[in-house]
Amino acid sequence: MSEEVLRRLVSNYLGLKFTVNNFVWQGGEPTLMGLDFYKKVVRLQKEYGSGGQTVSNALQTNGVLLDNDWCEFFKKYNFLVGISLDGPEKYHDHYRTDKAGRGSFGRVMSAMENCRKHGVEFNILVLLNDKNVVSPDELFDFFTGQDIKYLQFVPCVEKEPGTDKIADFSIAPEQYGQFLCRIFDRWCEYGYEKLSIRIFDSMLNYLVYGAHSICTFNRKCADYIVIEHNGDAFCCDFFVELEYQLGNILDRPIGQLYQSDKMRQFAGEKNHIDNKCLVCRHNAICRGGCLKDRMVTDGDNVAYPNYFCQSYKQFFDYSIARLSQLAAKIVHN
């Protein structure tokens, strides 16, 4: 990202005068920009921010470059760091290798220790693939053994390029459903107050406050917009494709891009759900799930049942009674 695009991004967004302003830096691998880039980010945020505005930064990384200098900076400016770690070494290193074919597990574990040493707040993102999804107990024991406090599990499903075949590294719906149910049991036994698991927290948030904290189950897809390195703006990081391009921040301000007809149309696509969803007992809490996972099995049809529909039904049936009891306990406390 050039300095011109960065300056326009920061000035545009903070110029909207929101009280709370969230920047999330992703890639590729965002640390490849170098630490000086993020020092410039903070300088620009100070330059363009106004009194009364709160500015937060989060960064999602594979962790391999997080040394003392990075962590000192993150701590000083209160960055929230998301680290990708797919479980114990045998699972993590199966797919996460470097150019030389070496596993990255040891470097990621060192990054976690550097974060802890410097007091950097971090969470763990686990990509569920065909290797680790079959071992929920092993993953749970590993992460709790590492005293991890914040976890999110992201189910992997993609098509082989140019075909309709689901890629071999993807997970099957029944695998994801079984995984969620078993992890939920372990989470209940372990104690919800000791470990945050994002999907469970979102369901509790829905039961207590009537709204999800993750976009997967929201009624509309309009939580944010994506700015690419060249200033191109898109509706969502799962839809960085020409038909979902909103424009470019070098040509139009972020506020106008977000309020554009294309963004409104994309936000409303979530409501185009399959007839089976309309009569489903879990429709209110699910809303058909993520658009990306609807389209994976039927091209451009956003109204197609979600690839993980079976997973969610299994999990909701299994967990909703206990989650409702837990929500009532939270409210009464």
VEXDREN-2710 file (C-alpha; in Angstrom, 1 decimal):
% VEXDREN-2710
k/r/px/py/pz
1/MET/0.0/0.0/0.0
2/SER/1.4/3.4/-1.0
3/GLU/1.6/6.3/1.3
4/GLU/-1.0/8.1/-0.8
5/VAL/-3.5/5.3/-0.4
6/LEU/-2.7/5.0/3.3
7/ARG/-3.2/8.7/3.9
8/ARG/-6.5/8.7/2.0
9/LEU/-7.7/5.7/3.9
10/VAL/-6.9/7.1/7.4
11/SER/-8.1/10.6/6.6
12/ASN/-11.3/9.5/4.9
13/TYR/-12.3/7.1/7.7
14/LEU/-11.5/9.3/10.7
15/GLY/-13.0/12.2/8.8
16/LEU/-16.4/10.5/9.2
17/LYS/-16.2/11.5/12.9
18/PHE/-17.3/8.2/14.3
19/THR/-16.8/7.9/18.1
20/VAL/-15.3/4.4/17.7
21/ASN/-13.0/3.7/14.7
22/ASN/-11.6/0.2/14.0
23/PHE/-8.8/-0.6/11.6
24/VAL/-8.1/-4.2/10.8
25/TRP/-4.9/-5.0/8.9
26/GLN/-4.8/-8.2/6.9
27/GLY/-3.1/-9.7/3.9
28/GLY/-1.7/-11.9/2.5
29/GLU/0.7/-11.4/5.4
30/PRO/0.4/-7.8/6.7
31/THR/3.7/-7.9/8.6
32/LEU/5.5/-8.0/5.3
33/MET/4.8/-4.3/5.0
34/GLY/7.4/-3.8/7.8
35/LEU/7.1/-2.1/11.1
36/ASP/7.8/1.3/9.8
37/PHE/4.5/1.1/7.8
38/TYR/2.5/0.7/11.0
39/LYS/4.4/3.5/12.7
40/LYS/3.3/5.7/9.9
41/VAL/-0.3/4.3/10.4
42/VAL/-0.3/5.5/14.0
43/ARG/1.2/8.9/13.0
44/LEU/-1.5/9.5/10.5
45/GLN/-4.2/8.4/12.9
46/LYS/-3.0/10.9/15.4
47/GLU/-2.8/13.6/12.6
48/TYR/-6.4/13.0/11.4
49/GLY/-8.1/11.9/14.6
50/SER/-10.3/14.4/16.5
51/GLY/-10.9/14.8/20.2
52/GLY/-13.3/12.2/21.6
53/GLN/-12.6/9.7/18.9
54/THR/-11.3/6.2/19.9
55/VAL/-9.1/4.5/17.4
56/SER/-8.2/0.8/17.6
57/ASN/-6.0/-1.4/15.4
58/ALA/-6.0/-5.1/14.9
59/LEU/-3.7/-7.2/12.8
60/GLN/-4.1/-10.8/11.6
61/THR/-0.8/-12.6/11.1
62/ASN/0.9/-15.9/10.7
63/GLY/3.1/-14.7/13.5
64/VAL/6.5/-15.7/12.1
65/LEU/8.0/-12.2/12.1
66/LEU/6.8/-11.1/15.6
67/ASP/10.0/-10.3/17.4
68/ASN/10.6/-8.0/20.4
69/ASP/10.4/-4.8/18.2
70/TRP/7.0/-5.7/16.8
71/CYS/5.7/-6.6/20.2
72/GLU/7.0/-3.5/21.9
73/PHE/5.2/-1.5/19.2
74/PHE/1.9/-3.5/19.6
75/LYS/1.9/-3.0/23.3
76/LYS/2.7/0.7/23.1
77/TYR/-0.3/1.4/20.8
78/ASN/-2.6/-1.4/22.1
79/PHE/-2.8/-3.4/18.9
80/LEU/-5.0/-6.5/19.1
81/VAL/-3.1/-9.3/17.3
82/GLY/-4.7/-12.4/15.8
83/ILE/-2.3/-15.3/15.3
84/SER/-3.0/-18.2/13.0
85/LEU/-2.3/-21.5/14.7
86/ASP/-4.0/-24.7/13.6
87/GLY/-3.2/-26.8/16.7
88/PRO/-0.3/-29.0/17.7
89/GLU/2.8/-29.2/15.5
90/LYS/1.6/-32.2/13.4
91/TYR/-1.5/-30.4/12.4
92/HIS/-0.2/-26.8/12.0
93/ASP/2.8/-27.8/10.0
94/HIS/0.9/-30.0/7.6
95/TYR/-0.2/-27.0/5.5
96/ARG/1.6/-24.0/7.1
97/THR/5.1/-24.4/5.6
98/ASP/7.5/-21.8/4.3
99/LYS/9.0/-21.5/0.8
100/ALA/11.7/-24.0/1.8
101/GLY/9.1/-26.5/3.0
102/ARG/9.8/-26.0/6.7
103/GLY/7.0/-26.0/9.2
104/SER/6.3/-22.7/11.0
105/PHE/5.0/-24.1/14.3
106/GLY/8.1/-23.2/16.3
107/ARG/8.2/-19.7/15.1
108/VAL/4.5/-19.2/15.8
109/MET/5.0/-20.5/19.4
110/SER/7.9/-18.0/19.8
111/ALA/5.6/-15.2/18.6
112/MET/3.0/-16.1/21.2
113/GLU/5.7/-16.0/23.9
114/ASN/6.9/-12.6/22.7
115/CYS/3.4/-11.3/22.9
116/ARG/3.0/-12.6/26.4
117/LYS/6.4/-11.2/27.5
118/HIS/5.4/-7.7/26.3
119/GLY/1.8/-7.9/27.4
120/VAL/0.3/-7.8/23.9
121/GLU/-3.3/-8.8/23.7
122/PHE/-3.7/-11.6/21.2
123/ASN/-6.2/-14.3/20.1
124/ILE/-5.8/-17.5/18.1
125/LEU/-7.4/-18.2/14.8
126/VAL/-7.7/-21.9/13.9
127/LEU/-8.4/-22.9/10.3
128/LEU/-10.3/-26.2/10.5
129/ASN/-9.2/-28.4/7.6
130/ASP/-9.4/-32.1/6.8
131/LYS/-6.5/-32.9/9.1
132/ASN/-7.4/-31.2/12.4
133/VAL/-11.2/-31.2/12.3
134/VAL/-11.3/-34.9/13.3
135/SER/-9.4/-34.2/16.6
136/PRO/-11.5/-31.7/18.7
137/ASP/-10.3/-33.0/22.0
138/GLU/-6.7/-32.9/21.0
139/LEU/-7.1/-29.3/19.8
140/PHE/-9.0/-28.3/23.0
141/ASP/-6.4/-29.8/25.3
142/PHE/-3.6/-28.2/23.3
143/PHE/-5.0/-24.7/23.4
144/THR/-6.1/-24.8/27.0
145/GLY/-2.7/-26.3/27.9
146/GLN/-1.2/-23.2/26.3
147/ASP/-3.5/-21.0/28.5
148/ILE/-5.1/-19.5/25.4
149/LYS/-8.0/-17.2/26.4
150/TYR/-9.5/-16.3/23.0
151/LEU/-10.2/-18.8/20.2
152/GLN/-12.0/-18.7/16.9
153/PHE/-12.5/-21.7/14.6
154/VAL/-12.8/-21.0/10.9
155/PRO/-14.2/-23.8/8.8
156/CYS/-12.3/-24.3/5.5
157/VAL/-14.3/-25.0/2.3
158/GLU/-13.1/-24.2/-1.2
159/LYS/-13.6/-25.5/-4.7
160/GLU/-10.8/-26.8/-6.8
161/PRO/-10.0/-24.0/-9.3
162/GLY/-12.0/-24.3/-12.5
163/THR/-14.1/-27.2/-11.2
164/ASP/-17.2/-27.9/-9.1
165/LYS/-15.2/-30.3/-6.9
166/ILE/-14.8/-29.4/-3.2
167/ALA/-11.0/-29.3/-2.5
168/ASP/-9.6/-32.2/-0.5
169/PHE/-8.4/-29.9/2.3
170/SER/-11.9/-28.7/3.0
171/ILE/-14.1/-30.1/5.7
172/ALA/-17.4/-32.0/5.3
173/PRO/-20.6/-30.6/6.9
174/GLU/-20.9/-33.6/9.2
175/GLN/-17.3/-33.1/10.4
176/TYR/-17.9/-29.5/11.3
177/GLY/-21.2/-30.3/13.1
178/GLN/-19.5/-33.1/15.2
179/PHE/-16.5/-30.8/15.9
180/LEU/-18.7/-28.0/17.2
181/CYS/-20.7/-30.3/19.4
182/ARG/-17.7/-31.8/21.0
183/ILE/-15.9/-28.5/21.5
184/PHE/-19.1/-27.1/23.0
185/ASP/-19.1/-30.0/25.6
186/ARG/-15.5/-29.3/26.5
187/TRP/-16.1/-25.6/26.7
188/CYS/-19.0/-26.1/29.1
189/GLU/-17.0/-28.4/31.3
190/TYR/-14.0/-26.0/31.2
191/GLY/-15.9/-22.9/32.1
192/TYR/-17.2/-20.2/29.7
193/GLU/-15.6/-17.5/31.9
194/LYS/-12.2/-19.0/31.3
195/LEU/-12.2/-19.3/27.5
196/SER/-13.8/-17.2/24.8
197/ILE/-14.8/-19.2/21.7
198/ARG/-16.1/-16.8/19.1
199/ILE/-19.1/-18.7/17.7
200/PHE/-20.3/-19.6/21.2
201/ASP/-19.9/-16.0/22.4
202/SER/-21.8/-14.7/19.4
203/MET/-24.7/-17.0/20.2
204/LEU/-24.7/-15.9/23.8
205/ASN/-24.7/-12.3/22.6
206/TYR/-27.7/-13.1/20.4
207/LEU/-29.6/-14.7/23.3
208/VAL/-28.8/-11.9/25.7
209/TYR/-28.9/-8.8/23.5
210/GLY/-30.7/-10.0/20.3
211/ALA/-27.8/-9.4/18.0
212/HIS/-24.8/-11.5/16.9
213/SER/-21.2/-10.4/17.5
214/ILE/-20.0/-12.1/14.2
215/CYS/-21.3/-11.3/10.7
216/THR/-21.8/-15.0/9.8
217/PHE/-25.3/-15.0/11.4
218/ASN/-26.2/-11.4/11.0
219/ARG/-29.3/-10.2/9.1
220/LYS/-27.2/-8.0/6.8
221/CYS/-23.7/-8.1/5.4
222/ALA/-22.6/-4.5/6.1
223/ASP/-20.2/-4.6/9.0
224/TYR/-17.3/-3.1/7.1
225/ILE/-15.7/-2.5/3.7
226/VAL/-12.3/-3.7/2.4
227/ILE/-9.6/-1.4/1.0
228/GLU/-7.0/-3.1/-1.1
229/HIS/-3.4/-2.0/-1.4
230/ASN/-4.2/0.1/-4.5
231/GLY/-7.2/1.8/-3.0
232/ASP/-9.9/-0.4/-4.6
233/ALA/-12.8/-0.9/-2.2
234/PHE/-14.9/-4.1/-1.9
235/CYS/-18.0/-5.2/0.0
236/CYS/-16.3/-8.0/2.0
237/ASP/-12.9/-9.8/2.2
238/PHE/-14.6/-13.0/0.9
239/PHE/-15.8/-11.1/-2.2
240/VAL/-12.7/-9.2/-3.5
241/GLU/-13.9/-9.7/-7.1
242/LEU/-14.7/-7.2/-9.8
243/GLU/-18.5/-7.5/-9.6
244/TYR/-18.3/-6.5/-5.9
245/GLN/-16.0/-3.6/-6.3
246/LEU/-17.4/-0.4/-4.9
247/GLY/-14.8/1.9/-6.5
248/ASN/-11.5/3.4/-5.3
249/ILE/-10.8/5.7/-2.4
250/LEU/-8.5/7.8/-4.6
251/ASP/-11.6/8.7/-6.7
252/ARG/-14.5/8.6/-4.1
253/PRO/-14.5/9.1/-0.3
254/ILE/-15.0/6.0/1.9
255/GLY/-18.3/7.4/3.1
256/GLN/-19.7/7.6/-0.4
257/LEU/-18.4/4.1/-1.2
258/TYR/-20.1/2.6/1.9
259/GLN/-23.4/4.3/1.1
260/SER/-23.4/3.3/-2.6
261/ASP/-26.2/1.3/-4.2
262/LYS/-23.8/-1.6/-4.7
263/MET/-23.0/-1.8/-1.0
264/ARG/-26.7/-1.6/-0.1
265/GLN/-27.5/-4.3/-2.6
266/PHE/-24.8/-6.6/-1.2
267/ALA/-26.0/-5.9/2.4
268/GLY/-29.5/-7.0/1.5
269/GLU/-28.4/-10.2/-0.3
270/LYS/-28.4/-12.0/3.1
271/ASN/-32.2/-11.8/3.1
272/HIS/-32.5/-13.9/-0.1
273/ILE/-32.6/-17.3/1.6
274/ASP/-33.8/-20.7/0.5
275/ASN/-37.4/-21.7/1.2
276/LYS/-36.1/-24.4/3.5
277/CYS/-34.5/-21.7/5.6
278/LEU/-37.7/-19.8/5.9
279/VAL/-39.4/-22.7/7.6
280/CYS/-36.4/-23.8/9.6
281/ARG/-36.7/-23.6/13.4
282/HIS/-33.2/-22.0/13.6
283/ASN/-33.8/-19.3/11.0
284/ALA/-33.8/-16.4/13.5
285/ILE/-30.4/-17.3/15.0
286/CYS/-28.8/-18.4/11.7
287/ARG/-30.2/-16.3/8.9
288/GLY/-28.8/-18.7/6.3
289/GLY/-25.1/-18.2/7.4
290/CYS/-22.3/-16.6/5.3
291/LEU/-23.0/-15.9/1.7
292/LYS/-19.7/-17.4/0.7
293/ASP/-20.7/-20.7/2.1
294/ARG/-24.1/-20.6/0.3
295/MET/-22.4/-20.0/-3.0
296/VAL/-19.7/-22.6/-2.7
297/THR/-22.1/-25.4/-3.9
298/ASP/-24.2/-23.4/-6.4
299/GLY/-22.1/-20.8/-8.1
300/ASP/-23.8/-17.3/-8.0
301/ASN/-26.9/-18.4/-6.1
302/VAL/-26.9/-16.6/-2.8
303/ALA/-30.3/-18.1/-1.9
304/TYR/-28.9/-21.6/-2.0
305/PRO/-28.8/-23.5/1.3
306/ASN/-25.5/-23.0/3.2
307/TYR/-22.8/-25.7/2.7
308/PHE/-22.7/-26.0/6.5
309/CYS/-26.5/-26.0/6.9
310/GLN/-26.4/-29.6/8.3
311/SER/-23.5/-28.6/10.6
312/TYR/-25.4/-25.6/12.1
313/LYS/-28.7/-27.6/12.5
314/GLN/-26.8/-30.3/14.4
315/PHE/-25.0/-27.8/16.6
316/PHE/-28.0/-25.6/17.3
317/ASP/-30.2/-28.6/18.3
318/TYR/-27.4/-29.8/20.5
319/SER/-26.5/-26.6/22.2
320/ILE/-29.3/-24.2/22.3
321/ALA/-30.9/-25.4/25.5
322/ARG/-27.7/-25.1/27.5
323/LEU/-26.8/-21.8/25.9
324/SER/-30.2/-20.4/26.8
325/GLN/-29.6/-21.5/30.4
326/LEU/-26.2/-19.9/30.4
327/ALA/-27.7/-16.7/28.9
328/ALA/-30.3/-16.5/31.6
329/LYS/-27.5/-17.0/34.2
330/ILE/-25.5/-14.1/32.7
331/VAL/-28.6/-11.8/32.7
332/HIS/-29.4/-12.5/36.3
333/ASN/-25.9/-12.0/37.4
END
